[in-house]
Amino acid sequence: MEKLPLTSLSTLIALAVFFWTIFLVGRGRTKYNVPAPAMGGNEMFDRCFRVQMNTLEQLLLMLPVLWLCAFWVGDQLAAIGGLVWSLGRILYGVTYLTDPKKRGIGFMLTIGPTFVMGITTSIYIILRLT
């Protein structure tokens, strides 16, 4: 199997971003006095928690598409998609924490690469079948 170093690095960066969201929630529990197993009660903690859960939802979509793209299309395109996704998630998290209404650009920088990698990979696979 071909080694995919750029996609591997991109995956590690995406996982680091997710780890950051875990840290936000842990810190938020202490800072906003929301002891486990409580899931909310303070608006700022709720924002931290939503950033983590939204990132988890997007990560679940992005990772399989990332690796399918790397395998079928190429390491570089997949890595770029994964890196843009990670930057988008950071922007999403920062803006959601400050003003949830301004999270749109971060969301687009997250869903956009996932969509592009998914469509591109689908086209490559379909062309390979014909």
C-alpha positions as CSV (number, residue, x, y, z in Angstrom):
1,M,0.0,0.0,0.0
2,E,1.2,3.5,-0.8
3,K,2.2,5.6,2.1
4,L,0.3,8.8,2.5
5,P,2.4,11.0,4.7
6,L,0.5,14.3,4.0
7,T,-2.9,12.8,4.6
8,S,-1.5,11.2,7.8
9,L,-0.3,14.5,9.0
10,S,-3.6,16.2,8.1
11,T,-5.4,13.5,10.1
12,L,-3.2,14.1,13.1
13,I,-3.9,17.9,12.9
14,A,-7.6,17.2,12.7
15,L,-7.4,15.0,15.8
16,A,-5.4,17.7,17.6
17,V,-8.2,20.2,16.8
18,F,-10.7,17.8,18.3
19,F,-8.5,17.3,21.3
20,W,-8.6,21.1,21.7
21,T,-12.4,21.0,21.8
22,I,-12.2,18.3,24.5
23,F,-9.9,20.7,26.5
24,L,-12.4,23.5,26.0
25,V,-15.2,21.5,27.6
26,G,-13.0,20.3,30.5
27,R,-11.8,23.8,31.2
28,G,-15.4,25.1,30.8
29,R,-16.7,22.7,33.4
30,T,-14.4,24.2,36.0
31,K,-14.6,27.8,34.8
32,Y,-18.4,27.9,34.5
33,N,-19.1,25.5,37.4
34,V,-20.8,22.7,35.4
35,P,-19.8,19.5,37.2
36,A,-20.2,16.2,35.4
37,P,-22.5,14.6,34.4
38,A,-24.4,17.9,33.8
39,M,-24.5,18.8,30.1
40,G,-25.4,22.4,30.3
41,G,-26.8,25.2,32.4
42,N,-24.4,28.0,31.6
43,E,-24.5,29.6,28.2
44,M,-20.7,29.8,27.8
45,F,-20.3,26.2,28.8
46,D,-23.1,25.3,26.4
47,R,-21.1,27.0,23.6
48,C,-17.9,25.0,24.5
49,F,-19.9,21.8,24.5
50,R,-21.6,22.6,21.1
51,V,-18.2,23.4,19.6
52,Q,-17.0,19.9,20.7
53,M,-20.1,18.1,19.5
54,N,-20.3,19.9,16.2
55,T,-16.6,19.2,15.6
56,L,-17.2,15.5,16.4
57,E,-20.1,15.4,14.0
58,Q,-18.0,17.0,11.2
59,L,-15.0,14.8,12.0
60,L,-17.1,11.7,11.5
61,L,-17.9,12.9,8.0
62,M,-14.5,14.2,7.1
63,L,-12.2,11.4,8.1
64,P,-13.6,8.6,5.8
65,V,-13.8,11.1,2.9
66,L,-10.3,12.3,3.6
67,W,-8.9,8.8,3.4
68,L,-11.0,7.8,0.4
69,C,-9.8,10.9,-1.4
70,A,-6.2,10.1,-0.5
71,F,-6.5,6.6,-1.9
72,W,-8.4,7.4,-5.1
73,V,-7.4,10.9,-5.9
74,G,-4.1,11.7,-4.2
75,D,-2.3,12.5,-1.0
76,Q,-1.8,16.2,-1.7
77,L,-5.5,17.0,-2.5
78,A,-6.7,15.0,0.6
79,A,-4.1,16.7,2.8
80,I,-5.1,20.2,1.6
81,G,-8.8,19.3,2.2
82,G,-8.0,18.1,5.7
83,L,-5.9,21.1,6.5
84,V,-8.6,23.6,5.4
85,W,-11.1,21.5,7.4
86,S,-8.9,21.9,10.5
87,L,-8.4,25.7,10.0
88,G,-12.2,26.0,9.4
89,R,-12.9,24.1,12.7
90,I,-10.6,26.4,14.6
91,L,-12.3,29.5,13.1
92,Y,-15.7,27.9,13.8
93,G,-14.8,27.2,17.4
94,V,-13.4,30.7,18.1
95,T,-16.3,32.5,16.5
96,Y,-18.9,30.2,18.2
97,L,-17.4,31.0,21.6
98,T,-17.4,34.7,21.0
99,D,-20.6,35.1,18.9
100,P,-22.4,32.0,17.6
101,K,-24.2,34.0,14.9
102,K,-20.8,34.6,13.2
103,R,-19.8,30.9,12.9
104,G,-20.8,30.7,9.2
105,I,-17.4,31.1,7.6
106,G,-15.8,28.5,9.8
107,F,-18.7,26.1,9.0
108,M,-18.2,26.7,5.3
109,L,-14.5,26.1,5.6
110,T,-15.4,22.8,7.3
111,I,-18.2,21.4,5.1
112,G,-16.7,22.8,1.9
113,P,-13.6,20.6,1.8
114,T,-15.5,17.6,2.9
115,F,-18.0,18.1,0.1
116,V,-15.3,18.8,-2.5
117,M,-13.3,15.7,-1.5
118,G,-16.4,13.6,-1.5
119,I,-17.6,14.7,-4.9
120,T,-14.1,14.5,-6.4
121,T,-13.6,11.0,-5.0
122,S,-17.0,9.9,-6.2
123,I,-16.2,11.0,-9.7
124,Y,-12.9,9.2,-9.7
125,I,-14.6,6.0,-8.5
126,I,-17.4,6.2,-11.0
127,L,-15.0,6.8,-13.9
128,R,-13.0,3.8,-12.7
129,L,-16.1,1.6,-12.9
130,T,-16.9,2.5,-16.5
